[in-house]
Structure formats: C-alpha cells, structure tokens
Amino acid sequence: MNEELERFLNNNPELRFLDVLLPDLCSIVRGKRIPRDDIAKVYADGLQIPSSIYLLDVNGGCTDAGGRGFSDGDPDVKVRPVPGSLSLVPWGPPGAGQVLGSLYELDDSVCPVDPRHVLAGVIERLHESGLHPVVAVELEFYLIDAASADEGRPCPPVLPDTGRRASATQVYSLADLEGFTRFLSEVEATCQAQGVPLGATTAEYAVGQYEINLQHVADPLRAADHAILLRRAVQGLARAHDAVATFMAKPYPEDAGNGLHVHVSLMDDKGHNVFDNGTSEGSIQLRQAVAGMLDLLPQSMAVFAPNVNSYRRFAPNLYVPTGPTWGYNNRSVAVRIPAGDNTARRIEHRMAGADANPYLTLAAVLAGLHHGISHGLVPPEPRADNAGTQLDGAVPFTWQGALDQLAKPSALDEYLGAEYLSLYRQCKQFELDTYAREFTPLEYRWYLAPE
C-alpha cells in the first residue's frame, strides 16, 4: 500500500469514505466518492473516468470539444491521487476524507485535458532554463445571504458573531472580520489540517467581501492546489454559517469585483532571487518578465476572464487593470512590483478574476515570464499615475473578443499547447453560445411592444 495512504488510514480509523476531487477548467470540483475498503485499490490501480468531465461547461453540459464526449463514445482515462493532498474534511459528514486527483491515459502517460498537466509543462520549461518560480495566490470572495443566493438576488449576510447584517463598505475593517470570527477561524483550522498555508485575511472594498492570502511556495503546482482547496474549504464552511461564499468575478453591479492575484519571485539554480539586483528597480530579468507578461496579456484574457460575468469586473477606477500596464507600488496596473525588501523582489499579476482556473492562470502568468526573459523583451515605461481611468483597446474586454484573440496563433500556444487552448476555446465558445440563446427580461421590456 502507498505509504502516505497507509499512514492516513492508520491515523484516521473513523474514515468512512474518500472524495476524489477533480477540478475542471471552470474550477468546478467534480469527482467520485470511494468507500474506505476501495481506497487502496484506487491508489494501486487508479480510478477510471471519462476525460470529457474536464471539458464540461459551467452547467455540467458536454461540449464535445475536440470530439471528446459524444463523438468518440466518451472513453475512460485514469485518475491518480495527487501526492500530499490526502486529508480529512472537517466540515463534511462524519468520516469524510478527500484527495486531489489528476488525469492520465490508460498507458499512464499524462492526459492533455488536465489543467494541472498544462501548468506542469510550463514549469518544466522554466526548470530547463535554470529558473524556479516561487508563487503565492491571493483570492477574493464575497459572503452572501444563503436565501438570497438561492433566489439569484445576492445580498450581504448577517454577521453571525454580531447578529447585524453587513451594510457598508469598510475596507480593512476589523469589525467585519470579527463578525465572522468563528467562520474564519474554522477556515484557518481546516487549511492547517489540509496543509494549505494561509497568510493574512482582510475585509475588502465592498460589503461582505474578503481576501485570504496564501503563503509563497516553491512549487507552483502546489500553489494552484492550495487555491482549489482553499476555495472548497471557504465554500463548505460558509454553508455551516448560513452564508454562501461566491468567487463570482462581479456579483454586485456597483461594487468591486473578486480578483485572483498571483505573486511570483524567481530563483536561479543556486537559490538567488533573479529579480533582485540590489536596487529598488529590480533586475533586467524582472523588467523582461514584465514585458513578456504584458505581451501575452491579450491572448491570455480568455483564461484570466473565463465567462460573461468576468468582464463586468473591468471598469475604471476600481483598482482593476484596464490595459497592458505595469508599475512600482501601483495598484492601478496589470503587473505590479510591490514595495518591500529588495531580496524578496517579486511581481504581482493582477488581471485574473477569482473565477479563473488557478492552474491555467499560473500557467499563463509563468508563460509570460519565461517568454519575456528568453526573448529579452523590453517593457514600456512604468506607470506612476492612475493607469485605470479607461479600458485600453489593446486588450479584449469582451468574452467573444477574448475567445477570438485566443484563436490567433501566439507564443501562448508554445507554452499551454495549441491543442489544449483549442479545446479550452471550444468549451468556452459552447458556453457563450448557450448564454447568448437565453432570452432576458430586458429583451422583452425593450422589444416586445415598444411604443
């Protein structure tokens, strides 16, 4: 038996079943529930499941992207547990456990539709160049009233520890954090038990909005795993407090959106931070990495903003990027160089929404980094002013525009793979076309009987 599994079973005799978690391209966690007696077989032989579940739309509909699904008879591939991700589920039913899974073909080669393998391929390119990214993710989310979520009319929740309903924007408010002290404490305890390294938690720029930071780790795959596990913990624990946690990019029309910010520093083979040259400006490699990220930004928008709601997040003067911009200690840009100790010099990529797939987001960010350094690209001048006053036409800020941009050949194909990006685009085009066929109340109000 696998040593990790044997240790886990011995330490947790109360375990009754194991949920195998399979996060698809929409970051929806799918999978199977395995009874305790069958878990060892899954570790030994894998678990068979059709690869098409990684190519479903947000509603779980088969998109048949690349002929995977209806066209090919929906054949099975193999799921292997991800080492180090086995844990209990404190908010779940008694005896619940979970483990992340990853897809492989029946011959044990990697299955190309798994976003985890897409990210692994980009990391391998960096390692071949003697570069080792250290990554952290920040995730923003809203807590909303559970009943209002069921009705599709979100409103702020009652703060369970105070009994009052959140009603005003209090950025960095400790009182709002105290209103969900038990919830946040449970998130912290759960993440500690599941090996997810949490950093700071803050109340953000809108009613009921929070941000939880994850600590830097030297394995970007693990950083993306942490983001998936954090999302799952936050959503699961919120339900126990009569709230719903949403990572929707823009749940309220007039309030701030939810972002997924990526922090990256870069080590060489000797463990030196490549971005640090002893100055506050950072090294030439830092500027090259910035240039590469900005160069791939138009092609990457379909990844950073994966659905129709994602594009509602982008608007002037909301601390959201509105173009291919960068700067030092400036929150209005797409690629920010935070202030701090030169030895910890890093890049913060601020374009993705919290609804983006973390594996694909990290893959696109790291692809831009490597692209810029390997080609010696030069960025424009850094912005020291407000760079978020208007949307820049150099970046597609509509869903269809982003999908059309993704269809064009670019350097992003070399990193994430032209085949995978085609599958991704087909899935999202299917979802967009389904959305476009829906009649809306506004459509009837405007056109049914105009006078």
C-alpha positions as CSV (number, residue, x, y, z in Angstrom):
1,M,0.0,0.0,0.0
2,N,1.1,3.6,-0.6
3,E,2.9,4.8,2.5
4,E,1.0,8.1,2.6
5,L,-2.3,6.3,2.4
6,E,-1.3,3.6,5.0
7,R,-0.3,6.3,7.4
8,F,-3.5,8.2,6.8
9,L,-5.7,5.2,7.3
10,N,-3.9,4.2,10.5
11,N,-4.2,7.7,11.9
12,N,-7.9,8.1,11.0
13,P,-9.8,4.9,11.9
14,E,-13.0,6.9,11.7
15,L,-12.6,7.5,7.9
16,R,-15.6,6.1,6.0
17,F,-15.1,7.4,2.5
18,L,-12.8,9.4,0.3
19,D,-13.9,12.1,-2.2
20,V,-11.5,12.2,-5.2
21,L,-11.5,15.9,-6.3
22,L,-11.2,16.7,-10.0
23,P,-11.2,20.4,-10.7
24,D,-12.2,21.1,-14.3
25,L,-11.4,24.0,-16.5
26,C,-14.3,26.0,-14.9
27,S,-12.7,25.3,-11.4
28,I,-15.8,23.2,-10.6
29,V,-14.7,20.3,-8.4
30,R,-16.1,17.0,-9.9
31,G,-15.1,13.5,-8.9
32,K,-16.2,10.3,-7.2
33,R,-16.8,9.1,-3.6
34,I,-14.9,6.0,-2.7
35,P,-15.8,3.8,0.3
36,R,-12.9,3.1,2.7
37,D,-12.5,-0.5,1.6
38,D,-11.9,0.5,-2.0
39,I,-9.4,3.4,-1.4
40,A,-6.3,1.2,-1.5
41,K,-7.3,-0.1,-5.0
42,V,-7.6,3.5,-6.3
43,Y,-4.1,4.2,-5.1
44,A,-2.8,1.0,-6.7
45,D,-4.7,0.9,-10.0
46,G,-6.2,4.4,-10.4
47,L,-9.8,5.3,-10.9
48,Q,-11.4,5.2,-14.4
49,I,-13.4,8.2,-15.5
50,P,-14.1,9.9,-18.9
51,S,-11.7,12.7,-19.8
52,S,-14.7,14.7,-21.1
53,I,-15.6,15.7,-17.5
54,Y,-12.7,18.2,-17.7
55,L,-14.2,19.8,-20.8
56,L,-17.7,20.4,-19.5
57,D,-19.3,23.9,-19.5
58,V,-20.2,25.7,-16.2
59,N,-23.6,23.9,-16.1
60,G,-22.0,20.4,-16.5
61,G,-23.1,20.1,-20.1
62,C,-21.0,18.1,-22.5
63,T,-19.3,20.4,-25.0
64,D,-17.9,17.6,-27.2
65,A,-14.8,19.8,-27.5
66,G,-12.2,18.2,-29.9
67,G,-14.6,15.3,-30.3
68,R,-14.2,14.3,-26.7
69,G,-17.6,13.2,-25.4
70,F,-20.4,12.3,-27.7
71,S,-18.2,11.9,-30.8
72,D,-15.7,9.4,-29.5
73,G,-18.0,7.3,-27.3
74,D,-16.7,9.0,-24.1
75,P,-13.9,6.6,-23.3
76,D,-12.3,6.4,-19.8
77,V,-8.9,7.6,-18.7
78,K,-7.3,7.0,-15.4
79,V,-7.3,9.2,-12.2
80,R,-4.2,9.1,-10.0
81,P,-4.3,10.7,-6.5
82,V,-2.0,13.7,-6.1
83,P,0.7,13.0,-3.5
84,G,0.4,15.2,-0.4
85,S,-3.2,16.1,-0.9
86,L,-4.9,13.4,1.3
87,S,-6.8,14.9,4.2
88,L,-9.9,14.8,6.3
89,V,-12.9,17.2,5.6
90,P,-13.8,18.9,8.9
91,W,-17.0,20.5,7.6
92,G,-18.2,17.3,5.9
93,P,-20.2,14.4,7.2
94,P,-18.6,12.1,9.8
95,G,-15.7,10.1,8.4
96,A,-15.2,12.2,5.2
97,G,-11.9,12.5,3.6
98,Q,-10.6,14.0,0.3
99,V,-7.7,13.8,-2.1
100,L,-7.0,15.7,-5.3
101,G,-6.8,13.6,-8.5
102,S,-5.0,14.1,-11.8
103,L,-5.8,12.5,-15.2
104,Y,-3.6,10.0,-17.0
105,E,-4.2,8.0,-20.1
106,L,-4.7,4.2,-19.7
107,D,-1.0,3.7,-20.5
108,D,-0.1,6.1,-17.7
109,S,1.0,9.0,-20.0
110,V,-0.3,12.4,-19.0
111,C,-3.8,13.2,-20.2
112,P,-3.6,16.5,-22.1
113,V,-7.0,17.9,-21.0
114,D,-6.0,18.2,-17.3
115,P,-5.1,21.8,-16.4
116,R,-2.7,20.5,-13.8
117,H,-0.6,18.9,-16.5
118,V,-0.8,22.1,-18.6
119,L,0.8,24.0,-15.7
120,A,3.4,21.3,-15.1
121,G,4.5,21.6,-18.7
122,V,5.2,25.4,-18.3
123,I,7.1,24.8,-15.0
124,E,9.3,22.2,-16.8
125,R,10.2,24.9,-19.5
126,L,11.3,27.2,-16.7
127,H,13.3,24.5,-14.9
128,E,15.1,23.7,-18.2
129,S,16.2,27.3,-18.3
130,G,17.5,27.1,-14.7
131,L,14.6,29.2,-13.4
132,H,12.5,28.2,-10.4
133,P,9.4,30.3,-9.6
134,V,8.1,30.8,-6.1
135,V,4.4,31.5,-6.1
136,A,1.6,32.8,-3.9
137,V,-2.0,33.4,-4.7
138,E,-4.5,35.9,-3.2
139,L,-8.2,35.1,-3.5
140,E,-11.1,37.5,-3.0
141,F,-14.6,36.3,-2.4
142,Y,-18.0,37.6,-1.1
143,L,-20.1,36.1,1.7
144,I,-23.7,36.5,0.8
145,D,-27.0,35.6,2.4
146,A,-27.9,32.0,1.6
147,A,-31.6,32.6,0.8
148,S,-30.7,35.5,-1.5
149,A,-28.2,33.2,-3.3
150,D,-31.0,30.6,-3.9
151,E,-33.2,33.4,-5.4
152,G,-30.4,34.7,-7.6
153,R,-30.6,38.1,-5.9
154,P,-27.4,38.4,-3.8
155,C,-27.4,40.5,-0.7
156,P,-25.0,40.8,2.2
157,P,-25.1,38.2,5.0
158,V,-25.9,38.6,8.7
159,L,-22.7,38.6,10.6
160,P,-23.2,35.6,12.8
161,D,-20.9,36.7,15.6
162,T,-22.5,40.1,16.0
163,G,-26.1,39.5,14.8
164,R,-26.1,42.5,12.4
165,R,-26.3,42.5,8.7
166,A,-23.2,43.8,6.9
167,S,-24.3,47.1,5.4
168,A,-21.4,49.3,4.5
169,T,-18.1,49.2,2.8
170,Q,-15.4,49.2,5.4
171,V,-12.1,48.3,3.7
172,Y,-9.7,46.6,6.1
173,S,-12.4,46.7,8.8
174,L,-11.5,44.5,11.8
175,A,-15.1,44.7,12.9
176,D,-16.3,42.9,9.8
177,L,-13.6,40.3,10.3
178,E,-14.8,39.9,13.9
179,G,-18.4,39.4,12.6
180,F,-17.2,36.1,11.0
181,T,-14.5,35.2,13.6
182,R,-15.7,31.6,14.0
183,F,-16.0,31.1,10.3
184,L,-12.5,32.5,9.6
185,S,-11.1,30.5,12.5
186,E,-12.6,27.3,11.0
187,V,-11.1,28.2,7.6
188,E,-7.7,28.6,9.2
189,A,-8.0,25.3,11.2
190,T,-9.2,23.4,8.1
191,C,-6.4,24.7,5.9
192,Q,-3.9,23.9,8.6
193,A,-5.2,20.3,8.8
194,Q,-5.1,20.1,5.0
195,G,-1.6,21.5,4.6
196,V,-2.8,24.8,2.9
197,P,-0.6,27.6,4.1
198,L,-2.7,30.7,4.9
199,G,-1.4,34.2,5.2
200,A,-3.3,37.4,6.0
201,T,-7.1,37.9,5.8
202,T,-8.7,41.3,5.2
203,A,-12.1,42.8,4.7
204,E,-12.0,44.2,1.2
205,Y,-13.6,47.1,-0.8
206,A,-17.2,46.1,-0.7
207,V,-19.9,44.9,1.8
208,G,-19.2,41.2,2.7
209,Q,-16.0,41.0,0.6
210,Y,-12.9,39.3,2.0
211,E,-9.5,38.4,0.8
212,I,-7.4,35.4,2.0
213,N,-3.7,35.3,1.1
214,L,-1.8,32.0,0.6
215,Q,1.8,31.9,1.5
216,H,4.6,31.6,-1.1
217,V,5.6,28.1,-2.0
218,A,8.4,26.8,-4.3
219,D,6.1,24.5,-6.2
220,P,3.6,26.4,-8.5
221,L,1.6,23.2,-8.9
222,R,1.2,23.1,-5.1
223,A,0.2,26.8,-5.1
224,A,-2.6,26.1,-7.5
225,D,-3.7,23.0,-5.5
226,H,-3.8,25.3,-2.4
227,A,-6.1,27.7,-4.3
228,I,-8.5,24.9,-5.2
229,L,-8.5,23.5,-1.6
230,L,-9.0,27.0,-0.1
231,R,-12.0,27.7,-2.3
232,R,-13.5,24.4,-1.4
233,A,-13.0,25.0,2.4
234,V,-14.3,28.5,2.2
235,Q,-17.5,27.4,0.3
236,G,-18.0,24.4,2.5
237,L,-17.6,26.2,5.8
238,A,-19.7,29.2,4.8
239,R,-22.7,27.0,4.4
240,A,-22.4,26.0,8.0
241,H,-22.8,29.7,8.9
242,D,-26.0,30.2,6.8
243,A,-24.0,32.0,4.2
244,V,-22.8,31.3,0.6
245,A,-19.2,32.1,-0.4
246,T,-19.0,33.2,-4.0
247,F,-15.9,33.6,-6.2
248,M,-18.0,35.1,-9.0
249,A,-16.0,37.9,-10.5
250,K,-18.7,40.6,-10.2
251,P,-21.7,39.6,-8.0
252,Y,-22.8,43.2,-7.4
253,P,-23.1,45.6,-10.3
254,E,-21.9,48.7,-8.4
255,D,-19.3,47.1,-6.1
256,A,-15.8,45.8,-6.5
257,G,-15.1,42.5,-8.2
258,N,-13.3,39.5,-6.9
259,G,-9.7,39.0,-8.1
260,L,-7.1,36.2,-8.2
261,H,-3.8,37.9,-7.8
262,V,-0.6,36.0,-8.4
263,H,2.7,36.8,-6.7
264,V,5.9,35.4,-8.3
265,S,9.5,35.6,-7.5
266,L,12.1,33.7,-9.4
267,M,15.1,31.8,-8.2
268,D,18.1,30.5,-10.1
269,D,19.8,27.1,-9.6
270,K,21.7,28.5,-6.6
271,G,18.7,29.9,-4.8
272,H,19.3,33.5,-5.7
273,N,16.3,35.8,-6.5
274,V,16.8,36.6,-10.2
275,F,14.6,39.7,-9.8
276,D,16.9,41.3,-7.2
277,N,19.9,43.3,-8.3
278,G,20.3,45.2,-5.0
279,T,18.2,48.2,-6.2
280,S,14.6,49.2,-5.7
281,E,14.0,48.9,-9.5
282,G,15.0,45.3,-9.7
283,S,17.0,43.4,-12.3
284,I,16.8,43.5,-16.1
285,Q,15.2,40.0,-15.9
286,L,12.4,41.4,-13.8
287,R,11.6,44.0,-16.5
288,Q,11.9,41.3,-19.2
289,A,9.5,39.1,-17.3
290,V,7.1,42.1,-17.0
291,A,7.4,42.7,-20.8
292,G,6.6,39.1,-21.5
293,M,3.5,39.1,-19.3
294,L,2.2,42.2,-21.0
295,D,3.0,40.8,-24.4
296,L,0.8,37.7,-23.7
297,L,-1.9,39.6,-21.9
298,P,-4.3,39.9,-24.9
299,Q,-4.1,36.2,-25.7
300,S,-4.4,35.2,-22.1
301,M,-7.6,37.2,-21.3
302,A,-9.9,34.2,-22.1
303,V,-8.1,32.4,-19.3
304,F,-8.0,35.3,-16.8
305,A,-11.6,36.2,-17.5
306,P,-13.4,32.9,-18.4
307,N,-17.1,33.8,-18.6
308,V,-19.5,36.6,-19.4
309,N,-19.6,37.9,-15.8
310,S,-15.8,38.1,-15.7
311,Y,-15.8,41.1,-18.0
312,R,-18.1,43.1,-15.7
313,R,-15.3,43.3,-13.3
314,F,-13.2,45.6,-15.6
315,A,-14.2,49.2,-15.2
316,P,-12.3,52.5,-14.5
317,N,-11.1,53.4,-11.0
318,L,-11.9,50.1,-9.2
319,Y,-8.3,49.0,-8.6
320,V,-8.8,46.6,-11.5
321,P,-6.4,46.6,-14.5
322,T,-7.8,48.2,-17.6
323,G,-4.9,47.7,-20.0
324,P,-1.3,46.2,-20.5
325,T,0.3,48.4,-17.9
326,W,2.9,48.0,-15.1
327,G,4.5,50.0,-12.3
328,Y,6.1,50.0,-8.9
329,N,3.9,50.1,-5.9
330,N,0.9,51.0,-8.0
331,R,-2.4,49.1,-7.6
332,S,-4.0,50.5,-10.8
333,V,-1.7,48.5,-13.1
334,A,-2.0,45.0,-14.5
335,V,1.5,43.9,-13.4
336,R,2.7,45.5,-10.1
337,I,6.1,45.4,-8.5
338,P,5.2,45.6,-4.8
339,A,7.3,47.7,-2.3
340,G,9.5,45.8,0.2
341,D,12.8,44.2,0.8
342,N,14.9,44.0,-2.3
343,T,15.9,40.4,-1.6
344,A,12.1,39.5,-1.7
345,R,11.6,41.3,-5.0
346,R,8.6,39.9,-6.8
347,I,5.9,40.5,-9.4
348,E,2.2,40.7,-8.7
349,H,-0.1,39.9,-11.7
350,R,-3.5,41.4,-11.0
351,M,-5.5,40.7,-14.1
352,A,-7.3,37.4,-13.3
353,G,-10.7,37.2,-11.6
354,A,-11.4,34.8,-8.7
355,D,-13.5,32.8,-11.2
356,A,-10.4,31.9,-13.2
357,N,-8.9,28.4,-13.1
358,P,-5.8,28.7,-10.9
359,Y,-3.8,26.1,-12.8
360,L,-4.3,27.8,-16.1
361,T,-3.9,31.3,-14.6
362,L,-0.5,30.3,-13.2
363,A,0.4,28.6,-16.5
364,A,-0.4,31.8,-18.5
365,V,1.4,34.1,-16.0
366,L,4.6,31.9,-15.9
367,A,4.5,31.5,-19.7
368,G,4.6,35.3,-20.0
369,L,7.5,35.4,-17.5
370,H,9.6,32.9,-19.4
371,H,8.6,34.4,-22.8
372,G,9.9,37.8,-21.8
373,I,13.2,36.6,-20.3
374,S,14.0,34.1,-23.0
375,H,13.4,36.7,-25.8
376,G,14.9,39.7,-23.9
377,L,11.7,41.8,-24.2
378,V,11.6,45.4,-23.1
379,P,8.5,46.8,-21.3
380,P,7.1,50.2,-21.8
381,E,7.8,52.9,-19.2
382,P,6.3,52.0,-15.7
383,R,3.2,54.0,-14.8
384,A,3.3,56.1,-11.7
385,D,-0.1,57.7,-12.2
386,N,-3.6,56.2,-12.2
387,A,-3.4,53.7,-15.1
388,G,-7.0,52.6,-14.6
389,T,-9.0,55.5,-15.9
390,Q,-10.3,53.8,-19.1
391,L,-10.3,50.5,-20.9
392,D,-7.5,50.0,-23.3
393,G,-8.4,48.6,-26.7
394,A,-5.2,46.7,-26.9
395,V,-6.8,44.1,-24.6
396,P,-10.1,42.3,-25.4
397,F,-12.6,43.3,-22.7
398,T,-15.5,41.2,-24.1
399,W,-15.9,37.4,-23.8
400,Q,-16.2,36.9,-27.6
401,G,-13.3,39.2,-28.2
402,A,-11.1,37.3,-25.8
403,L,-12.1,33.9,-27.4
404,D,-11.4,35.4,-30.9
405,Q,-8.0,36.6,-29.6
406,L,-7.2,33.2,-28.2
407,A,-7.8,31.6,-31.6
408,K,-5.0,33.6,-33.1
409,P,-1.5,31.9,-33.2
410,S,0.7,33.3,-30.4
411,A,3.6,32.5,-28.1
412,L,1.0,31.3,-25.6
413,D,0.4,28.2,-27.8
414,E,4.1,27.2,-27.3
415,Y,3.5,27.0,-23.5
416,L,0.0,25.9,-22.8
417,G,-0.2,23.9,-26.1
418,A,-2.2,24.8,-29.2
419,E,-4.3,21.6,-28.8
420,Y,-5.3,22.4,-25.2
421,L,-6.1,26.1,-26.0
422,S,-8.3,24.9,-28.9
423,L,-10.2,22.6,-26.5
424,Y,-10.5,25.4,-24.0
425,R,-11.8,27.8,-26.6
426,Q,-14.3,25.3,-27.9
427,C,-15.6,24.7,-24.4
428,K,-16.0,28.4,-23.6
429,Q,-17.5,29.2,-27.1
430,F,-20.1,26.5,-26.4
431,E,-20.9,28.1,-23.1
432,L,-21.0,31.6,-24.6
433,D,-23.3,30.4,-27.4
434,T,-25.6,28.8,-24.8
435,Y,-25.7,32.0,-22.8
436,A,-26.5,34.1,-26.0
437,R,-29.6,31.9,-26.7
438,E,-31.2,32.8,-23.4
439,F,-34.0,35.4,-23.5
440,T,-33.8,38.1,-20.9
441,P,-36.4,40.2,-19.2
442,L,-34.7,43.3,-20.6
443,E,-35.1,42.0,-24.1
444,Y,-38.9,41.7,-23.6
445,R,-39.0,45.2,-22.0
446,W,-37.2,46.8,-24.9
447,Y,-38.5,44.9,-27.9
448,L,-41.8,43.1,-27.2
449,A,-44.2,46.0,-27.6
450,P,-42.3,49.3,-28.0
451,E,-44.4,52.4,-28.0
